[in-house]
Amino acid sequence: MSRLAISACIAGFAAAPLPAFAYSCAVSPAKDAVIVKTDNASDREITCTVDCQFSSPEGTVTVSCTQQIPANRKGWYVCLRPTGGRALEFVSGSESCK
């Protein structure tokens, strides 16, 4: 393989996006906390922000958590937040990792 081809392969790997990540936003079984978890399939530590929207009788509730996630972890707890006694139902969420 030529040096140019090897350089192109190395550059392609360096610019490749991180693997897909999976997050979850859930209300605990006791309904007293929101549990936010994510995966890191990468072989390096990354920082992830997970935003979760819930509906409640009082309106929309947003839970946002940021944490460094160790390499090669599945189901890592990003945060636990109390519900404050509100009845919450998951609506949508998003995740951003760097």
Steps between C-alpha positions, in 0.01 A plus 500: 500500500634843414580763758222718360242223544618431857483873582147520357390201713647652816338836427164325441517324837592823679203684346253215546204581725470343841288185520126540555397552860192384681333680786194441714281732704269321740300554815607267782268213600412692819425807281714719726794561263599538135780262397721603207742245355716471189750277322851573377611251236816702438842393620549844657331703771245750370277770647129460433204729560159334509184712489170335593153652467213373713137606513334565834166644613686829556653505148827393339790403724856490359782306663849571364812315617865512393770256605823340382428143394786247526602306190309184403215541750140396462213628715714764676300715744529862387275631776206445733265791563206507745155540346387723783183295529389586145347234276737494199468329162790487253439698179834539321873535546831561333867430561818679399843345562848636435 
